[in-house]
Each structure stands twice: as structure tokens, then as C-alpha cells.
């Protein structure tokens, strides 16, 4: 268990929390130890100043490097130096277990606008964040790190199994707990917990843990150790499905045919098949293929006749899975027709979201959106995600949209097929468990 060195302008902040309950008992028994180092004690200013105005101007003050550097060098065995910072590595149970194996940890609590950045070059500081929020100082964050790490010390919690069955310890949120009385204001304890059947109770707790994770933190399921029984249980669980509110609209008109010219592009069989399969895989709404060209519409109708079961097409009989996907496709001669059809289908007018392989040059381009924001919109109502062909959506389409997703790979190579882009967008917006 590491010895904690706390570097803080307010060491008195820690007096009560480090002397209370389990932490206080562990400290008395020598399971955890603490030392405190106030940078003011290392200031050579007669007023013990440790802050100054930032170079370049701006609001607030910055912690000076010299007093803090002297404070850090006064610690004989500092171990890993953790800087409490909102932009650091997230504090997770995995990180807590990693830190619990260290002999010493130095926790640096910043104040003001932050530290002089040169300290990062003078010392091996590791920024650690306890959440996406800005605090008055690093002391509260340091307490969270101490609690998460110290409680893993042998003997800290008394019953070692307590640490193994908690949230995040096995990659999932914890199952709900119950105690006496058996009935509380008409609410009984689940019958299985009273059965005495330990195997049934274990299964119930596992499924309750899966359900809690799916409801509150589905992102954890991507890395949680799941077996086939877990996967089947998750698939059977009811959950909010914003995918039903999201639809693709593949526009072949109006699209850019060059840098400035707009017109119509040709329909591609592969795009229709693959985007339909993506839509089906993610439980999405109707998929609109827009073209005003009559010959292209005839091609699309021929494809759908061949594949869909509703039209008794031969392809649908031979490949019913493909037929289920192609049944989502709805031809439209214009974006207006697609919007009106989706409005009738959903009972509400959809928000329009544009996607593009490049940042638009026009000044009145729609506001940029993140996939998370579009997911939130899907929870509020229908969303029609417009995909461009050729060189992308024409300016008149962008002008109609409520927002635009930034290019998928705007920092590097960004020349994907529209069907590849559709798959990536669907996954970023919806994910496997949303």
C-alpha cells in the first residue's frame, strides 16, 4: 500500500476526511500513512506568495514553479507524481488497482488557473482527472484518489470480498442490495433473494448487474468480460432504442459534381444494399434513396422487386436476411418527399443532419454536431441523416439542415465510400448497446 504525500496549499482541508470512519481506523492501524507539503513553506517571498499573474495576460493567477518545485524535491521518495487536473487520465477502478501496488504516491493539488507549465518538463507529472468538471482546487480530487486506492489495502474493509463485488471491479455496475424489512411500503424484496438457492441468487445478481450497466453505462459493456449467457441476457433486456428515431437519406440530387457545380449522380447497387443492411443492423428507421431521374428510380425499383419478400422477389426467398434489410428502402424523388414520408411515419417532423467529407466553405453552414449530440436528438424525436454522393451534399441541402457532423477523419485521409461512412456514423451515434 503506498504512502501518500499530499502537496497542497491547504493541508488542513484533509484533517477531517482522513481521520473519519474506515480511513481514520486504517490510519490509526498504520495501513495507510500521509505526509503534507505546503508550497508556501518553500516560498522565498516574505509574504509567502506562491502565485503570480500569467504571462500573456488573462484572468486569474498561476501557481509559481519555484516554490512547488522545491516542495516536490523535499520529498525523499515521492514515487509516482499525480497532478490533479480535469484534462488528465480518468480515475477508474483499473487505475486505482494499479496505484495500489505502488510504494509511494505524491498527489499534487493545483489551485488558481493551474501550474506553471514548465513543471511538467522538470518532473514526471501524471495528470489524473476525477471527472469532467472544474473544481476550486485539487484537494477534493486527491481525496477521491486516496479513497479509491487506500480501500484496496488488505484489511482496510475487513471483508476482502467487498472490493471484488463492487461497481467496476468486474467491468460492470453493481447489482442492487436489500435488507430488512422484507416489505417496505408495499415494495417486497425480490423473492429469489429469500430462496436460499445460492446458484439462483448468483444468476439473479449477475443479470441485475448487466441490466444496471445497460441502463446507466452501456459504454462499459464494450470492455466487460461477457460470456454467451451474458450476451443472450442482454439481448433480451428491454431498453431505450434511439436507433428507431434515426434514418439515413442517401441523396443523389442535389450533390456536388465538382468544386462548384451541382447536379445528379448515379445510383449504386452496393450503396443501396450496404446502407440498408447497416440500417437493419442498428435498428434504424426507413432508409431513403433520393433521385429525381426516372431511369434511376426504375433501377431502384427493380432491385427492390428482386430482393424484398413483400414483392415475392426471388432474391428474398433465397436470402431472407437481405430481404429484411432491403424492405427498409424507400425511393424518393426529392429531399422534401423523404421528409414528408418520415414525418408521416414518425408522427413528427424530423431534424435534418448533414454529413460531409470536407468542412463546407460557405459562411452559413449548419452548426457542427457531435455523434453524442445527434444521439440525444434521437431520444427527443426523429432525425434524418443526409448522406451525399459524388463530391458531397450541395450547398442548398446544407442550408436546410439543423446541424452537421464534422468529417469522420478530418485530421487525416478522408476519402471513404458513402456506405463505409454510413457504417461508422451509425456506430458512433448509436453504438451496440444504445
Residue pairs with C-beta under 8 A, 6 or more apart in sequence:
1 31
1 32
1 100
1 150
1 152
1 153
1 154
2 79
2 99
2 100
2 102
2 103
2 104
2 105
2 149
3 32
3 33
3 34
3 35
3 77
3 79
3 103
3 104
3 105
4 32
4 33
4 34
4 35
4 104
4 105
4 107
4 146
4 150
5 34
5 35
5 36
5 37
5 75
5 78
5 79
5 104
5 105
5 106
5 107
6 14
6 34
6 35
6 36
6 37
6 107
6 109
6 142
7 37
7 38
7 39
7 68
7 71
7 72
7 106
7 107
7 108
7 109
8 14
8 36
8 37
8 38
8 109
8 137
8 138
8 139
8 142
9 38
9 39
9 40
9 50
9 109
9 111
9 137
10 109
10 137
10 139
11 36
11 37
11 38
13 139
14 34
14 36
14 139
14 142
14 143
17 23
17 143
18 24
18 27
18 34
18 146
19 27
22 151
22 156
22 157
23 32
23 146
23 147
23 150
26 32
26 150
26 153
26 155
26 156
27 33
27 34
29 155
31 150
31 153
31 154
31 155
31 156
32 146
32 150
32 153
32 156
35 75
37 71
37 72
37 74
37 75
38 71
39 50
39 63
39 67
39 68
39 70
39 71
40 48
40 50
40 67
41 48
41 71
42 66
42 67
42 68
42 70
42 71
42 74
43 49
43 50
43 64
43 67
44 66
44 67
49 64
50 63
50 64
50 67
50 68
51 61
51 62
51 63
51 64
51 111
51 112
52 61
52 62
52 64
53 61
53 62
54 60
54 61
54 62
54 113
58 113
59 113
60 112
60 113
61 112
61 113
62 112
62 113
62 114
62 115
62 116
63 110
63 111
63 112
63 114
63 115
63 116
64 116
65 115
65 116
65 118
65 119
65 122
68 108
68 115
68 116
68 119
69 119
69 122
69 123
72 78
72 81
72 106
72 108
72 123
75 106
77 103
77 104
78 104
78 106
79 102
79 103
79 104
79 105
79 106
80 99
80 102
80 104
80 105
80 106
80 124
80 126
81 106
81 108
81 123
81 124
81 125
81 126
82 99
82 105
82 106
82 107
82 108
82 125
82 126
82 127
82 128
82 145
83 108
83 110
83 115
83 125
83 126
83 127
83 128
83 138
84 107
84 108
84 109
84 110
84 127
84 128
84 129
84 130
84 138
84 139
84 141
84 142
84 145
85 110
85 114
85 127
85 128
85 129
85 138
86 129
86 131
86 132
86 133
86 134
86 135
87 127
87 129
88 126
88 127
88 128
88 129
89 95
89 126
89 127
89 128
89 129
90 128
90 129
90 130
91 128
91 129
91 130
91 144
91 145
91 148
92 168
93 148
93 167
93 168
93 169
95 128
96 145
96 148
96 149
96 152
97 152
99 105
99 145
99 149
100 149
100 152
100 153
105 145
105 149
107 138
107 142
107 145
107 146
108 115
108 125
108 138
109 137
109 138
109 139
109 141
109 142
110 137
110 138
111 136
111 137
111 138
119 125
128 141
128 145
129 141
130 140
130 141
130 144
130 145
135 141
150 156
151 157
151 163
152 163
154 160
157 163
163 169
164 170
165 174
166 174
167 173
167 174
168 220
170 209
170 224
170 225
171 220
171 223
171 224
171 225
172 209
172 210
172 212
172 213
172 220
172 221
172 224
173 209
173 212
173 213
173 216
173 217
173 220
174 209
174 212
175 204
175 205
175 206
175 208
175 209
175 212
176 208
176 212
178 189
178 190
178 193
182 188
182 189
182 194
183 189
190 204
192 200
192 201
192 204
193 201
193 204
195 201
206 230
206 233
207 233
210 230
210 233
210 234
210 237
211 237
213 220
213 221
213 224
214 221
214 234
214 237
214 239
214 433
215 239
218 431
218 432
218 433
218 434
219 431
219 433
221 234
221 432
221 433
222 432
226 234
234 433
239 433
240 379
240 434
241 283
241 434
242 375
242 378
242 379
242 430
242 434
243 282
243 283
243 284
243 378
243 426
243 430
243 434
244 283
244 284
244 285
245 285
245 346
245 378
245 379
245 381
245 382
245 383
246 282
246 284
246 285
246 374
246 378
246 382
246 383
246 385
246 426
246 429
246 430
247 279
247 284
247 285
247 286
247 287
247 288
247 342
247 350
247 382
247 383
247 384
247 385
248 275
248 278
248 279
248 284
248 287
248 288
248 384
248 385
248 387
248 422
249 287
249 288
249 290
249 332
249 335
249 338
249 384
249 385
249 386
249 387
250 271
250 272
250 275
250 287
250 288
250 289
250 290
250 387
250 389
250 418
251 290
251 335
251 386
251 387
251 388
251 389
251 393
251 397
252 264
252 265
252 266
252 267
252 289
252 290
252 291
252 293
252 296
252 389
252 390
253 263
253 264
253 265
253 290
253 291
253 292
253 293
253 334
254 262
254 263
254 264
254 393
254 394
254 396
254 397
255 262
255 263
255 264
255 265
255 388
255 389
255 390
255 391
255 392
255 393
255 394
255 397
256 262
256 388
256 390
256 391
256 392
256 393
256 394
257 263
257 265
257 390
257 391
258 391
259 391
262 394
262 395
262 396
264 291
264 292
264 293
264 296
265 389
265 390
266 296
267 289
267 291
267 296
267 299
267 300
268 389
269 303
270 419
271 389
271 417
271 418
271 419
272 289
272 300
272 303
272 326
272 329
273 322
273 325
273 326
274 419
274 422
274 423
275 287
275 387
275 418
275 419
275 422
276 287
276 325
276 326
276 328
276 329
277 322
277 325
278 284
278 419
278 422
278 423
278 426
279 285
279 287
279 325
279 328
279 426
280 324
280 325
280 328
281 426
282 426
282 427
282 430
283 430
284 328
284 426
284 430
285 328
285 342
285 345
285 346
285 382
286 328
286 329
286 330
286 341
286 342
286 345
287 328
287 329
287 330
288 329
288 330
288 331
288 332
288 338
288 341
288 342
288 384
289 300
289 329
289 330
289 331
289 332
290 332
290 333
290 334
290 335
290 337
290 338
291 297
291 300
291 331
291 333
292 333
292 334
297 331
297 333
300 329
300 331
301 331
303 326
304 311
304 313
304 326
304 329
304 331
305 311
305 313
306 313
306 314
306 315
306 316
307 313
307 315
307 316
307 319
307 322
307 323
307 326
308 316
308 323
308 326
308 327
309 316
309 317
309 320
309 323
309 324
309 327
310 327
313 323
315 322
315 323
316 322
316 323
316 326
330 338
330 341
332 338
332 341
335 386
335 397
335 400
338 384
339 349
339 350
339 352
339 384
342 350
342 382
342 384
343 349
343 350
343 382
346 381
346 382
348 381
348 382
349 382
350 381
350 382
350 383
350 384
351 377
351 381
351 382
351 383
351 384
351 402
351 403
352 383
352 384
352 386
352 400
352 401
352 402
353 369
353 374
353 377
353 383
353 384
353 385
353 386
353 401
353 402
353 403
353 404
353 405
354 366
354 386
354 388
354 393
354 397
354 398
354 401
354 403
354 404
354 405
355 385
355 386
355 387
355 388
355 393
355 404
355 405
355 421
355 425
356 388
356 392
356 393
356 398
356 404
356 405
356 407
357 388
357 392
357 407
357 408
357 414
357 415
357 416
357 421
358 392
358 407
358 414
359 365
359 406
359 407
359 410
360 395
360 398
360 404
362 395
362 398
362 399
364 399
365 398
365 404
366 398
366 399
366 401
366 402
366 403
366 404
367 402
367 403
367 404
368 403
368 404
368 405
368 406
369 403
369 404
369 405
369 406
370 405
370 406
371 405
371 425
371 428
371 429
373 403
374 383
374 385
374 403
374 405
374 429
375 429
375 430
375 434
377 383
378 429
378 430
385 405
385 425
385 429
386 393
386 397
386 401
387 418
387 421
387 422
388 394
388 397
388 418
389 418
398 404
405 425
407 414
408 414
408 416
408 421
408 424
408 425
409 416
416 424
